[in-house]
Amino acid sequence: DGSRTENTRGSYPTWHIPNHEPTGKAGHAKNVIFLACDAFGVLPPVSKLTTKQSLYHLVSGYTAKVAGTEQGVTEPMATF
């Protein structure tokens, strides 16, 4: 069934997190870590990004399909 995207995000209720903030309010994040499967060097392994750069990479949702993690993929393929 190809009706749903393969590049998905997941979530769960905050009560699963023992030390969550029940008001849902907090200060601005000081550090953001992007987890991406980057087979093409778009995202450096470690980098310090500006706010605009961080927002760009978050919104674009870049990743790569790689052999062994995607059915039928034998060569890396960029995907968004």
PQR file with spaces between the fields and no chain letter, atoms N, CA, C, O and H, PARSE charges and radii, in Angstrom:
ATOM       1  N    ASP     1       0.851   -1.176    0.000 -0.4000 1.5000
ATOM       2  CA   ASP     1       0.000    0.000    0.000 -0.0000 2.0000
ATOM       3  C    ASP     1       0.894    1.236    0.000  0.5500 1.7000
ATOM       4  O    ASP     1       1.583    1.487    0.989 -0.5500 1.4000
ATOM       5  N    GLY     2       0.903    2.005   -1.066 -0.4000 1.5000
ATOM       6  CA   GLY     2       1.737    3.191   -1.167 -0.0000 2.0000
ATOM       7  C    GLY     2       1.002    4.470   -0.815  0.5500 1.7000
ATOM       8  O    GLY     2       1.428    5.555   -1.210 -0.5500 1.4000
ATOM       9  H    GLY     2       0.343    1.802   -1.869  0.4000 1.0000
ATOM      10  N    SER     3      -0.101    4.361   -0.075 -0.4000 1.5000
ATOM      11  CA   SER     3      -0.897    5.545    0.236 -0.0000 2.0000
ATOM      12  C    SER     3      -0.277    6.407    1.332  0.5500 1.7000
ATOM      13  O    SER     3      -0.686    7.553    1.515 -0.5500 1.4000
ATOM      14  H    SER     3      -0.448    3.480    0.245  0.4000 1.0000
ATOM      15  N    ARG     4       0.686    5.885    2.051 -0.4000 1.5000
ATOM      16  CA   ARG     4       1.340    6.651    3.123 -0.0000 2.0000
ATOM      17  C    ARG     4       2.814    6.813    2.801  0.5500 1.7000
ATOM      18  O    ARG     4       3.432    5.934    2.200 -0.5500 1.4000
ATOM      19  H    ARG     4       1.019    4.954    1.902  0.4000 1.0000
ATOM      20  N    THR     5       3.363    7.927    3.202 -0.4000 1.5000
ATOM      21  CA   THR     5       4.766    8.203    2.926 -0.0000 2.0000
ATOM      22  C    THR     5       5.685    7.260    3.700  0.5500 1.7000
ATOM      23  O    THR     5       5.351    6.824    4.802 -0.5500 1.4000
ATOM      24  H    THR     5       2.862    8.641    3.691  0.4000 1.0000
ATOM      25  N    GLU     6       6.830    6.951    3.124 -0.4000 1.5000
ATOM      26  CA   GLU     6       7.818    6.119    3.811 -0.0000 2.0000
ATOM      27  C    GLU     6       8.666    6.960    4.757  0.5500 1.7000
ATOM      28  O    GLU     6       9.265    6.426    5.691 -0.5500 1.4000
ATOM      29  H    GLU     6       7.101    7.305    2.229  0.4000 1.0000
ATOM      30  N    ASN     7       8.723    8.265    4.526 -0.4000 1.5000
ATOM      31  CA   ASN     7       9.526    9.167    5.350 -0.0000 2.0000
ATOM      32  C    ASN     7       8.589    9.797    6.381  0.5500 1.7000
ATOM      33  O    ASN     7       8.017   10.858    6.133 -0.5500 1.4000
ATOM      34  H    ASN     7       8.237    8.698    3.768  0.4000 1.0000
ATOM      35  N    THR     8       8.434    9.152    7.527 -0.4000 1.5000
ATOM      36  CA   THR     8       7.434    9.581    8.496 -0.0000 2.0000
ATOM      37  C    THR     8       8.060   10.073    9.787  0.5500 1.7000
ATOM      38  O    THR     8       9.256    9.900   10.021 -0.5500 1.4000
ATOM      39  H    THR     8       8.899    8.291    7.729  0.4000 1.0000
ATOM      40  N    ARG     9       7.253   10.675   10.601 -0.4000 1.5000
ATOM      41  CA   ARG     9       7.653   11.106   11.937 -0.0000 2.0000
ATOM      42  C    ARG     9       6.745   10.400   12.935  0.5500 1.7000
ATOM      43  O    ARG     9       5.623   10.024   12.594 -0.5500 1.4000
ATOM      44  H    ARG     9       6.282   10.816   10.411  0.4000 1.0000
ATOM      45  N    GLY    10       7.206   10.220   14.129 -0.4000 1.5000
ATOM      46  CA   GLY    10       6.392    9.570   15.152 -0.0000 2.0000
ATOM      47  C    GLY    10       6.258   10.457   16.373  0.5500 1.7000
ATOM      48  O    GLY    10       7.061   11.365   16.585 -0.5500 1.4000
ATOM      49  H    GLY    10       8.117   10.525   14.407  0.4000 1.0000
ATOM      50  N    SER    11       5.248   10.190   17.165 -0.4000 1.5000
ATOM      51  CA   SER    11       5.065   10.929   18.414 -0.0000 2.0000
ATOM      52  C    SER    11       4.397   10.019   19.442  0.5500 1.7000
ATOM      53  O    SER    11       3.883    8.951   19.111 -0.5500 1.4000
ATOM      54  H    SER    11       4.596    9.452   16.993  0.4000 1.0000
ATOM      55  N    TYR    12       4.419   10.463   20.675 -0.4000 1.5000
ATOM      56  CA   TYR    12       3.796    9.703   21.755 -0.0000 2.0000
ATOM      57  C    TYR    12       3.372   10.683   22.842  0.5500 1.7000
ATOM      58  O    TYR    12       3.891   11.798   22.900 -0.5500 1.4000
ATOM      59  H    TYR    12       4.837   11.330   20.944  0.4000 1.0000
ATOM      60  N    PRO    13       2.446   10.289   23.697 -0.5600 1.5000
ATOM      61  CA   PRO    13       1.968   11.198   24.748  0.2800 2.0000
ATOM      62  C    PRO    13       3.089   11.587   25.714  0.5500 1.7000
ATOM      63  O    PRO    13       3.982   10.789   26.002 -0.5500 1.4000
ATOM      64  N    THR    14       3.028   12.820   26.205 -0.4000 1.5000
ATOM      65  CA   THR    14       4.084   13.290   27.114 -0.0000 2.0000
ATOM      66  C    THR    14       4.112   12.518   28.425  0.5500 1.7000
ATOM      67  O    THR    14       5.148   12.480   29.090 -0.5500 1.4000
ATOM      68  H    THR    14       2.303   13.468   25.972  0.4000 1.0000
ATOM      69  N    TRP    15       2.996   11.901   28.815 -0.4000 1.5000
ATOM      70  CA   TRP    15       3.033   11.166   30.085 -0.0000 2.0000
ATOM      71  C    TRP    15       3.951    9.951   30.012  0.5500 1.7000
ATOM      72  O    TRP    15       4.201    9.312   31.034 -0.5500 1.4000
ATOM      73  H    TRP    15       2.155   11.932   28.275  0.4000 1.0000
ATOM      74  N    HIS    16       4.463    9.616   28.815 -0.4000 1.5000
ATOM      75  CA   HIS    16       5.474    8.555   28.679 -0.0000 2.0000
ATOM      76  C    HIS    16       6.855    9.037   29.129  0.5500 1.7000
ATOM      77  O    HIS    16       7.759    8.227   29.332 -0.5500 1.4000
ATOM      78  H    HIS    16       4.259   10.135   27.984  0.4000 1.0000
ATOM      79  N    ILE    17       7.017   10.351   29.283 -0.4000 1.5000
ATOM      80  CA   ILE    17       8.306   10.926   29.665 -0.0000 2.0000
ATOM      81  C    ILE    17       8.232   11.308   31.140  0.5500 1.7000
ATOM      82  O    ILE    17       7.475   12.208   31.504 -0.5500 1.4000
ATOM      83  H    ILE    17       6.283   11.009   29.117  0.4000 1.0000
ATOM      84  N    PRO    18       9.011   10.637   31.998 -0.5600 1.5000
ATOM      85  CA   PRO    18       8.896   10.843   33.441  0.2800 2.0000
ATOM      86  C    PRO    18       9.122   12.285   33.890  0.5500 1.7000
ATOM      87  O    PRO    18       8.453   12.732   34.821 -0.5500 1.4000
ATOM      88  N    ASN    19      10.033   13.026   33.272 -0.4000 1.5000
ATOM      89  CA   ASN    19      10.335   14.377   33.750 -0.0000 2.0000
ATOM      90  C    ASN    19       9.828   15.462   32.790  0.5500 1.7000
ATOM      91  O    ASN    19      10.445   16.520   32.672 -0.5500 1.4000
ATOM      92  H    ASN    19      10.577   12.662   32.515  0.4000 1.0000
ATOM      93  N    HIS    20       8.706   15.203   32.103 -0.4000 1.5000
ATOM      94  CA   HIS    20       8.178   16.198   31.164 -0.0000 2.0000
ATOM      95  C    HIS    20       7.627   17.422   31.900  0.5500 1.7000
ATOM      96  O    HIS    20       7.294   17.353   33.083 -0.5500 1.4000
ATOM      97  H    HIS    20       8.204   14.344   32.198  0.4000 1.0000
ATOM      98  N    GLU    21       7.539   18.529   31.187 -0.4000 1.5000
ATOM      99  CA   GLU    21       6.984   19.768   31.751 -0.0000 2.0000
ATOM     100  C    GLU    21       5.494   19.789   31.413  0.5500 1.7000
ATOM     101  O    GLU    21       5.135   19.978   30.250 -0.5500 1.4000
ATOM     102  H    GLU    21       7.810   18.585   30.226  0.4000 1.0000
ATOM     103  N    PRO    22       4.615   19.597   32.408 -0.5600 1.5000
ATOM     104  CA   PRO    22       3.179   19.465   32.142  0.2800 2.0000
ATOM     105  C    PRO    22       2.540   20.695   31.490  0.5500 1.7000
ATOM     106  O    PRO    22       1.515   20.568   30.820 -0.5500 1.4000
ATOM     107  N    THR    23       3.129   21.883   31.676 -0.4000 1.5000
ATOM     108  CA   THR    23       2.547   23.067   31.039 -0.0000 2.0000
ATOM     109  C    THR    23       2.865   23.129   29.553  0.5500 1.7000
ATOM     110  O    THR    23       2.221   23.861   28.802 -0.5500 1.4000
ATOM     111  H    THR    23       3.962   21.986   32.221  0.4000 1.0000
ATOM     112  N    GLY    24       3.863   22.355   29.132 -0.4000 1.5000
ATOM     113  CA   GLY    24       4.272   22.384   27.732 -0.0000 2.0000
ATOM     114  C    GLY    24       5.066   23.631   27.370  0.5500 1.7000
ATOM     115  O    GLY    24       5.309   23.889   26.191 -0.5500 1.4000
ATOM     116  H    GLY    24       4.387   21.760   29.742  0.4000 1.0000
ATOM     117  N    LYS    25       5.471   24.401   28.366 -0.4000 1.5000
ATOM     118  CA   LYS    25       6.216   25.636   28.122 -0.0000 2.0000
ATOM     119  C    LYS    25       7.654   25.468   28.599  0.5500 1.7000
ATOM     120  O    LYS    25       7.911   24.889   29.654 -0.5500 1.4000
ATOM     121  H    LYS    25       5.274   24.191   29.324  0.4000 1.0000
ATOM     122  N    ALA    26       8.567   25.975   27.814 -0.4000 1.5000
ATOM     123  CA   ALA    26       9.980   25.922   28.179 -0.0000 2.0000
ATOM     124  C    ALA    26      10.695   27.054   27.462  0.5500 1.7000
ATOM     125  O    ALA    26      10.107   27.738   26.625 -0.5500 1.4000
ATOM     126  H    ALA    26       8.358   26.445   26.956  0.4000 1.0000
ATOM     127  N    GLY    27      11.934   27.243   27.786 -0.4000 1.5000
ATOM     128  CA   GLY    27      12.726   28.255   27.100 -0.0000 2.0000
ATOM     129  C    GLY    27      13.112   27.774   25.707  0.5500 1.7000
ATOM     130  O    GLY    27      12.755   26.670   25.296 -0.5500 1.4000
ATOM     131  H    GLY    27      12.411   26.687   28.466  0.4000 1.0000
ATOM     132  N    HIS    28      13.839   28.610   24.997 -0.4000 1.5000
ATOM     133  CA   HIS    28      14.301   28.259   23.660 -0.0000 2.0000
ATOM     134  C    HIS    28      15.403   27.207   23.762  0.5500 1.7000
ATOM     135  O    HIS    28      16.217   27.235   24.684 -0.5500 1.4000
ATOM     136  H    HIS    28      14.129   29.507   25.332  0.4000 1.0000
ATOM     137  N    ALA    29      15.420   26.295   22.822 -0.4000 1.5000
ATOM     138  CA   ALA    29      16.453   25.257   22.796 -0.0000 2.0000
ATOM     139  C    ALA    29      17.817   25.889   22.565  0.5500 1.7000
ATOM     140  O    ALA    29      17.957   26.816   21.767 -0.5500 1.4000
ATOM     141  H    ALA    29      14.758   26.271   22.072  0.4000 1.0000
ATOM     142  N    LYS    30      18.808   25.386   23.262 -0.4000 1.5000
ATOM     143  CA   LYS    30      20.166   25.873   23.072 -0.0000 2.0000
ATOM     144  C    LYS    30      20.915   25.004   22.066  0.5500 1.7000
ATOM     145  O    LYS    30      21.829   25.480   21.392 -0.5500 1.4000
ATOM     146  H    LYS    30      18.695   24.633   23.911  0.4000 1.0000
ATOM     147  N    ASN    31      20.537   23.753   21.963 -0.4000 1.5000
ATOM     148  CA   ASN    31      21.180   22.823   21.036 -0.0000 2.0000
ATOM     149  C    ASN    31      20.109   21.998   20.346  0.5500 1.7000
ATOM     150  O    ASN    31      19.141   21.569   20.974 -0.5500 1.4000
ATOM     151  H    ASN    31      19.795   23.366   22.510  0.4000 1.0000
ATOM     152  N    VAL    32      20.290   21.778   19.051 -0.4000 1.5000
ATOM     153  CA   VAL    32      19.377   20.945   18.265 -0.0000 2.0000
ATOM     154  C    VAL    32      20.217   19.904   17.551  0.5500 1.7000
ATOM     155  O    VAL    32      21.246   20.234   16.961 -0.5500 1.4000
ATOM     156  H    VAL    32      21.077   22.126   18.541  0.4000 1.0000
ATOM     157  N    ILE    33      19.796   18.669   17.596 -0.4000 1.5000
ATOM     158  CA   ILE    33      20.516   17.591   16.929 -0.0000 2.0000
ATOM     159  C    ILE    33      19.619   17.022   15.838  0.5500 1.7000
ATOM     160  O    ILE    33      18.495   16.598   16.107 -0.5500 1.4000
ATOM     161  H    ILE    33      18.960   18.400   18.075  0.4000 1.0000
ATOM     162  N    PHE    34      20.122   17.014   14.599 -0.4000 1.5000
ATOM     163  CA   PHE    34      19.384   16.441   13.479 -0.0000 2.0000
ATOM     164  C    PHE    34      19.880   15.022   13.247  0.5500 1.7000
ATOM     165  O    PHE    34      21.085   14.791   13.142 -0.5500 1.4000
ATOM     166  H    PHE    34      21.036   17.358   14.380  0.4000 1.0000
ATOM     167  N    LEU    35      18.970   14.086   13.168 -0.4000 1.5000
ATOM     168  CA   LEU    35      19.323   12.716   12.822 -0.0000 2.0000
ATOM     169  C    LEU    35      18.884   12.498   11.381  0.5500 1.7000
ATOM     170  O    LEU    35      17.693   12.554   11.074 -0.5500 1.4000
ATOM     171  H    LEU    35      17.991   14.273   13.253  0.4000 1.0000
ATOM     172  N    ALA    36      19.831   12.252   10.512 -0.4000 1.5000
ATOM     173  CA   ALA    36      19.515   12.042    9.102 -0.0000 2.0000
ATOM     174  C    ALA    36      20.442   10.987    8.546  0.5500 1.7000
ATOM     175  O    ALA    36      21.594   10.871    8.964 -0.5500 1.4000
ATOM     176  H    ALA    36      20.798   12.206   10.761  0.4000 1.0000
ATOM     177  N    CYS    37      19.939   10.229    7.613 -0.4000 1.5000
ATOM     178  CA   CYS    37      20.777    9.268    6.899 -0.0000 2.0000
ATOM     179  C    CYS    37      21.276   10.000    5.662  0.5500 1.7000
ATOM     180  O    CYS    37      20.566   10.068    4.658 -0.5500 1.4000
ATOM     181  H    CYS    37      19.003   10.323    7.273  0.4000 1.0000
ATOM     182  N    ASP    38      22.472   10.541    5.716 -0.4000 1.5000
ATOM     183  CA   ASP    38      22.990   11.391    4.647 -0.0000 2.0000
ATOM     184  C    ASP    38      24.067   10.654    3.863  0.5500 1.7000
ATOM     185  O    ASP    38      25.211   10.559    4.308 -0.5500 1.4000
ATOM     186  H    ASP    38      23.048   10.485    6.531  0.4000 1.0000
ATOM     187  N    ALA    39      23.703   10.139    2.707 -0.4000 1.5000
ATOM     188  CA   ALA    39      24.644    9.387    1.879 -0.0000 2.0000
ATOM     189  C    ALA    39      25.371   10.285    0.881  0.5500 1.7000
ATOM     190  O    ALA    39      26.226    9.804    0.137 -0.5500 1.4000
ATOM     191  H    ALA    39      22.773   10.216    2.346  0.4000 1.0000
ATOM     192  N    PHE    40      25.047   11.589    0.850 -0.4000 1.5000
ATOM     193  CA   PHE    40      25.589   12.463   -0.180 -0.0000 2.0000
ATOM     194  C    PHE    40      26.340   13.679    0.352  0.5500 1.7000
ATOM     195  O    PHE    40      26.767   14.516   -0.443 -0.5500 1.4000
ATOM     196  H    PHE    40      24.353   11.980    1.455  0.4000 1.0000
ATOM     197  N    GLY    41      26.516   13.809    1.652 -0.4000 1.5000
ATOM     198  CA   GLY    41      27.266   14.917    2.204 -0.0000 2.0000
ATOM     199  C    GLY    41      26.522   16.234    2.249  0.5500 1.7000
ATOM     200  O    GLY    41      27.152   17.288    2.333 -0.5500 1.4000
ATOM     201  H    GLY    41      26.169   13.129    2.298  0.4000 1.0000
ATOM     202  N    VAL    42      25.193   16.206    2.194 -0.4000 1.5000
ATOM     203  CA   VAL    42      24.403   17.432    2.283 -0.0000 2.0000
ATOM     204  C    VAL    42      24.540   18.035    3.678  0.5500 1.7000
ATOM     205  O    VAL    42      24.755   19.238    3.822 -0.5500 1.4000
ATOM     206  H    VAL    42      24.681   15.350    2.125  0.4000 1.0000
ATOM     207  N    LEU    43      24.415   17.204    4.688 -0.4000 1.5000
ATOM     208  CA   LEU    43      24.601   17.650    6.072 -0.0000 2.0000
ATOM     209  C    LEU    43      25.960   17.160    6.555  0.5500 1.7000
ATOM     210  O    LEU    43      26.227   15.959    6.520 -0.5500 1.4000
ATOM     211  H    LEU    43      24.240   16.227    4.571  0.4000 1.0000
ATOM     212  N    PRO    44      26.819   18.064    7.004 -0.5600 1.5000
ATOM     213  CA   PRO    44      28.095   17.610    7.562  0.2800 2.0000
ATOM     214  C    PRO    44      27.836   16.751    8.802  0.5500 1.7000
ATOM     215  O    PRO    44      26.832   16.950    9.486 -0.5500 1.4000
ATOM     216  N    PRO    45      28.730   15.795    9.103 -0.5600 1.5000
ATOM     217  CA   PRO    45      28.519   14.939   10.275  0.2800 2.0000
ATOM     218  C    PRO    45      28.351   15.738   11.561  0.5500 1.7000
ATOM     219  O    PRO    45      27.531   15.386   12.409 -0.5500 1.4000
ATOM     220  N    VAL    46      29.117   16.801   11.709 -0.4000 1.5000
ATOM     221  CA   VAL    46      28.998   17.686   12.870 -0.0000 2.0000
ATOM     222  C    VAL    46      29.094   19.112   12.337  0.5500 1.7000
ATOM     223  O    VAL    46      30.026   19.447   11.606 -0.5500 1.4000
ATOM     224  H    VAL    46      29.783   17.087   11.020  0.4000 1.0000
ATOM     225  N    SER    47      28.140   19.938   12.701 -0.4000 1.5000
ATOM     226  CA   SER    47      28.190   21.320   12.233 -0.0000 2.0000
ATOM     227  C    SER    47      27.450   22.232   13.199  0.5500 1.7000
ATOM     228  O    SER    47      26.552   21.799   13.922 -0.5500 1.4000
ATOM     229  H    SER    47      27.383   19.667   13.295  0.4000 1.0000
ATOM     230  N    LYS    48      27.833   23.471   13.199 -0.4000 1.5000
ATOM     231  CA   LYS    48      27.149   24.486   13.990 -0.0000 2.0000
ATOM     232  C    LYS    48      26.369   25.338   12.997  0.5500 1.7000
ATOM     233  O    LYS    48      26.954   26.037   12.170 -0.5500 1.4000
ATOM     234  H    LYS    48      28.563   23.823   12.612  0.4000 1.0000
ATOM     235  N    LEU    49      25.048   25.274   13.086 -0.4000 1.5000
ATOM     236  CA   LEU    49      24.195   25.947   12.120 -0.0000 2.0000
ATOM     237  C    LEU    49      23.574   27.211   12.705  0.5500 1.7000
ATOM     238  O    LEU    49      23.355   27.308   13.913 -0.5500 1.4000
ATOM     239  H    LEU    49      24.573   24.707   13.758  0.4000 1.0000
ATOM     240  N    THR    50      23.294   28.175   11.832 -0.4000 1.5000
ATOM     241  CA   THR    50      22.553   29.358   12.258 -0.0000 2.0000
ATOM     242  C    THR    50      21.089   28.960   12.416  0.5500 1.7000
ATOM     243  O    THR    50      20.696   27.862   12.022 -0.5500 1.4000
ATOM     244  H    THR    50      23.472   28.096   10.851  0.4000 1.0000
ATOM     245  N    THR    51      20.296   29.836   12.982 -0.4000 1.5000
ATOM     246  CA   THR    51      18.866   29.558   13.133 -0.0000 2.0000
ATOM     247  C    THR    51      18.225   29.320   11.766  0.5500 1.7000
ATOM     248  O    THR    51      17.436   28.387   11.613 -0.5500 1.4000
ATOM     249  H    THR    51      20.615   30.728   13.302  0.4000 1.0000
ATOM     250  N    LYS    52      18.551   30.150   10.767 -0.4000 1.5000
ATOM     251  CA   LYS    52      17.977   29.983    9.424 -0.0000 2.0000
ATOM     252  C    LYS    52      18.383   28.652    8.800  0.5500 1.7000
ATOM     253  O    LYS    52      17.557   27.979    8.183 -0.5500 1.4000
ATOM     254  H    LYS    52      19.191   30.908   10.891  0.4000 1.0000
ATOM     255  N    GLN    53      19.642   28.271    8.955 -0.4000 1.5000
ATOM     256  CA   GLN    53      20.105   26.995    8.419 -0.0000 2.0000
ATOM     257  C    GLN    53      19.392   25.827    9.092  0.5500 1.7000
ATOM     258  O    GLN    53      18.997   24.870    8.427 -0.5500 1.4000
ATOM     259  H    GLN    53      20.313   28.817    9.456  0.4000 1.0000
ATOM     260  N    SER    54      19.227   25.905   10.404 -0.4000 1.5000
ATOM     261  CA   SER    54      18.534   24.849   11.143 -0.0000 2.0000
ATOM     262  C    SER    54      17.094   24.708   10.677  0.5500 1.7000
ATOM     263  O    SER    54      16.618   23.594   10.458 -0.5500 1.4000
ATOM     264  H    SER    54      19.548   26.683   10.945  0.4000 1.0000
ATOM     265  N    LEU    55      16.400   25.829   10.523 -0.4000 1.5000
ATOM     266  CA   LEU    55      15.011   25.790   10.059 -0.0000 2.0000
ATOM     267  C    LEU    55      14.912   25.212    8.659  0.5500 1.7000
ATOM     268  O    LEU    55      13.995   24.440    8.377 -0.5500 1.4000
ATOM     269  H    LEU    55      16.787   26.733   10.701  0.4000 1.0000
ATOM     270  N    TYR    56      15.836   25.566    7.777 -0.4000 1.5000
ATOM     271  CA   TYR    56      15.831   25.041    6.416 -0.0000 2.0000
ATOM     272  C    TYR    56      15.922   23.514    6.435  0.5500 1.7000
ATOM     273  O    TYR    56      15.119   22.836    5.794 -0.5500 1.4000
ATOM     274  H    TYR    56      16.581   26.193    8.006  0.4000 1.0000
ATOM     275  N    HIS    57      16.891   22.976    7.163 -0.4000 1.5000
ATOM     276  CA   HIS    57      17.083   21.527    7.189 -0.0000 2.0000
ATOM     277  C    HIS    57      15.923   20.814    7.876  0.5500 1.7000
ATOM     278  O    HIS    57      15.568   19.703    7.481 -0.5500 1.4000
ATOM     279  H    HIS    57      17.543   23.527    7.684  0.4000 1.0000
ATOM     280  N    LEU    58      15.330   21.426    8.888 -0.4000 1.5000
ATOM     281  CA   LEU    58      14.174   20.837    9.559 -0.0000 2.0000
ATOM     282  C    LEU    58      12.981   20.765    8.612  0.5500 1.7000
ATOM     283  O    LEU    58      12.336   19.722    8.502 -0.5500 1.4000
ATOM     284  H    LEU    58      15.618   22.328    9.208  0.4000 1.0000
ATOM     285  N    VAL    59      12.685   21.863    7.932 -0.4000 1.5000
ATOM     286  CA   VAL    59      11.517   21.926    7.058 -0.0000 2.0000
ATOM     287  C    VAL    59      11.700   21.065    5.814  0.5500 1.7000
ATOM     288  O    VAL    59      10.736   20.460    5.345 -0.5500 1.4000
ATOM     289  H    VAL    59      13.209   22.710    8.021  0.4000 1.0000
ATOM     290  N    SER    60      12.914   20.993    5.269 -0.4000 1.5000
ATOM     291  CA   SER    60      13.118   20.221    4.039 -0.0000 2.0000
ATOM     292  C    SER    60      13.034   18.716    4.290  0.5500 1.7000
ATOM     293  O    SER    60      12.731   17.958    3.369 -0.5500 1.4000
ATOM     294  H    SER    60      13.697   21.485    5.651  0.4000 1.0000
ATOM     295  N    GLY    61      13.298   18.273    5.518 -0.4000 1.5000
ATOM     296  CA   GLY    61      13.151   16.851    5.845 -0.0000 2.0000
ATOM     297  C    GLY    61      14.071   15.939    5.056  0.5500 1.7000
ATOM     298  O    GLY    61      13.692   14.811    4.741 -0.5500 1.4000
ATOM     299  H    GLY    61      13.544   18.889    6.266  0.4000 1.0000
ATOM     300  N    TYR    62      15.272   16.398    4.728 -0.4000 1.5000
ATOM     301  CA   TYR    62      16.199   15.611    3.908 -0.0000 2.0000
ATOM     302  C    TYR    62      16.637   14.327    4.598  0.5500 1.7000
ATOM     303  O    TYR    62      16.888   14.308    5.803 -0.5500 1.4000
ATOM     304  H    TYR    62      15.580   17.314    4.984  0.4000 1.0000
ATOM     305  N    THR    63      16.724   13.270    3.827 -0.4000 1.5000
ATOM     306  CA   THR    63      17.313   12.008    4.272 -0.0000 2.0000
ATOM     307  C    THR    63      17.707   11.237    3.017  0.5500 1.7000
ATOM     308  O    THR    63      17.556   11.757    1.911 -0.5500 1.4000
ATOM     309  H    THR    63      16.521   13.286    2.848  0.4000 1.0000
ATOM     310  N    ALA    64      18.193   10.047    3.154 -0.4000 1.5000
ATOM     311  CA   ALA    64      18.541    9.226    2.002 -0.0000 2.0000
ATOM     312  C    ALA    64      18.065    7.804    2.242  0.5500 1.7000
ATOM     313  O    ALA    64      18.114    7.292    3.360 -0.5500 1.4000
ATOM     314  H    ALA    64      18.316    9.625    4.052  0.4000 1.0000
ATOM     315  N    LYS    65      17.605    7.180    1.168 -0.4000 1.5000
ATOM     316  CA   LYS    65      17.275    5.756    1.239 -0.0000 2.0000
ATOM     317  C    LYS    65      18.563    5.010    0.927  0.5500 1.7000
ATOM     318  O    LYS    65      19.212    5.290   -0.081 -0.5500 1.4000
ATOM     319  H    LYS    65      17.566    7.596    0.260  0.4000 1.0000
ATOM     320  N    VAL    66      18.937    4.072    1.773 -0.4000 1.5000
ATOM     321  CA   VAL    66      20.175    3.337    1.569 -0.0000 2.0000
ATOM     322  C    VAL    66      19.910    1.838    1.570  0.5500 1.7000
ATOM     323  O    VAL    66      18.958    1.356    2.183 -0.5500 1.4000
ATOM     324  H    VAL    66      18.410    3.845    2.592  0.4000 1.0000
ATOM     325  N    ALA    67      20.768    1.120    0.873 -0.4000 1.5000
ATOM     326  CA   ALA    67      20.643   -0.333    0.798 -0.0000 2.0000
ATOM     327  C    ALA    67      20.683   -0.933    2.195  0.5500 1.7000
ATOM     328  O    ALA    67      21.494   -0.532    3.029 -0.5500 1.4000
ATOM     329  H    ALA    67      21.542    1.512    0.375  0.4000 1.0000
ATOM     330  N    GLY    68      19.819   -1.878    2.441 -0.4000 1.5000
ATOM     331  CA   GLY    68      19.764   -2.544    3.733 -0.0000 2.0000
ATOM     332  C    GLY    68      18.728   -1.958    4.667  0.5500 1.7000
ATOM     333  O    GLY    68      18.348   -2.601    5.646 -0.5500 1.4000
ATOM     334  H    GLY    68      19.159   -2.203    1.763  0.4000 1.0000
ATOM     335  N    THR    69      18.257   -0.741    4.383 -0.4000 1.5000
ATOM     336  CA   THR    69      17.228   -0.141    5.227 -0.0000 2.0000
ATOM     337  C    THR    69      15.922    0.077    4.473  0.5500 1.7000
ATOM     338  O    THR    69      14.883    0.307    5.091 -0.5500 1.4000
ATOM     339  H    THR    69      18.565   -0.219    3.588  0.4000 1.0000
ATOM     340  N    GLU    70      15.965    0.006    3.134 -0.4000 1.5000
ATOM     341  CA   GLU    70      14.777    0.201    2.308 -0.0000 2.0000
ATOM     342  C    GLU    70      14.660   -0.978    1.347  0.5500 1.7000
ATOM     343  O    GLU    70      15.638   -1.367    0.710 -0.5500 1.4000
ATOM     344  H    GLU    70      16.810   -0.181    2.632  0.4000 1.0000
ATOM     345  N    GLN    71      13.491   -1.528    1.250 -0.4000 1.5000
ATOM     346  CA   GLN    71      13.251   -2.668    0.372 -0.0000 2.0000
ATOM     347  C    GLN    71      13.461   -2.271   -1.088  0.5500 1.7000
ATOM     348  O    GLN    71      12.899   -1.277   -1.547 -0.5500 1.4000
ATOM     349  H    GLN    71      12.696   -1.212    1.767  0.4000 1.0000
ATOM     350  N    GLY    72      14.261   -3.038   -1.813 -0.4000 1.5000
ATOM     351  CA   GLY    72      14.488   -2.807   -3.237 -0.0000 2.0000
ATOM     352  C    GLY    72      15.524   -1.749   -3.558  0.5500 1.7000
ATOM     353  O    GLY    72      15.785   -1.493   -4.734 -0.5500 1.4000
ATOM     354  H    GLY    72      14.717   -3.845   -1.440  0.4000 1.0000
ATOM     355  N    VAL    73      16.120   -1.128   -2.559 -0.4000 1.5000
ATOM     356  CA   VAL    73      17.136   -0.084   -2.807 -0.0000 2.0000
ATOM     357  C    VAL    73      18.510   -0.737   -2.809  0.5500 1.7000
ATOM     358  O    VAL    73      18.894   -1.405   -1.849 -0.5500 1.4000
ATOM     359  H    VAL    73      15.907   -1.336   -1.605  0.4000 1.0000
ATOM     360  N    THR    74      19.257   -0.534   -3.914 -0.4000 1.5000
ATOM     361  CA   THR    74      20.607   -1.082   -4.002 -0.0000 2.0000
ATOM     362  C    THR    74      21.672    0.015   -4.015  0.5500 1.7000
ATOM     363  O    THR    74      22.838   -0.258   -3.728 -0.5500 1.4000
ATOM     364  H    THR    74      18.945    0.009   -4.693  0.4000 1.0000
ATOM     365  N    GLU    75      21.289    1.250   -4.343 -0.4000 1.5000
ATOM     366  CA   GLU    75      22.183    2.403   -4.337 -0.0000 2.0000
ATOM     367  C    GLU    75      21.525    3.517   -3.516  0.5500 1.7000
ATOM     368  O    GLU    75      20.298    3.604   -3.489 -0.5500 1.4000
ATOM     369  H    GLU    75      20.342    1.472   -4.576  0.4000 1.0000
ATOM     370  N    PRO    76      22.302    4.363   -2.851 -0.5600 1.5000
ATOM     371  CA   PRO    76      21.709    5.469   -2.084  0.2800 2.0000
ATOM     372  C    PRO    76      20.865    6.375   -2.983  0.5500 1.7000
ATOM     373  O    PRO    76      21.232    6.646   -4.126 -0.5500 1.4000
ATOM     374  N    MET    77      19.730    6.838   -2.453 -0.4000 1.5000
ATOM     375  CA   MET    77      18.838    7.742   -3.166 -0.0000 2.0000
ATOM     376  C    MET    77      18.432    8.859   -2.224  0.5500 1.7000
ATOM     377  O    MET    77      17.948    8.590   -1.124 -0.5500 1.4000
ATOM     378  H    MET    77      19.432    6.618   -1.524  0.4000 1.0000
ATOM     379  N    ALA    78      18.618   10.118   -2.634 -0.4000 1.5000
ATOM     380  CA   ALA    78      18.180   11.251   -1.814 -0.0000 2.0000
ATOM     381  C    ALA    78      16.659   11.318   -1.830  0.5500 1.7000
ATOM     382  O    ALA    78      16.029   11.038   -2.850 -0.5500 1.4000
ATOM     383  H    ALA    78      19.011   10.336   -3.527  0.4000 1.0000
ATOM     384  N    THR    79      16.077   11.686   -0.705 -0.4000 1.5000
ATOM     385  CA   THR    79      14.628   11.816   -0.610 -0.0000 2.0000
ATOM     386  C    THR    79      14.284   12.897    0.388  0.5500 1.7000
ATOM     387  O    THR    79      15.079   13.224    1.269 -0.5500 1.4000
ATOM     388  H    THR    79      16.588   11.913    0.123  0.4000 1.0000
ATOM     389  N    PHE    80      13.096   13.450    0.243 -0.4000 1.5000
ATOM     390  CA   PHE    80      12.636   14.516    1.149 -0.0000 2.0000
ATOM     391  C    PHE    80      11.285   14.179    1.682  0.5500 1.7000
ATOM     392  O    PHE    80      10.720   14.946    2.462 -0.5500 1.4000
ATOM     393  H    PHE    80      12.450   13.185   -0.473  0.4000 1.0000
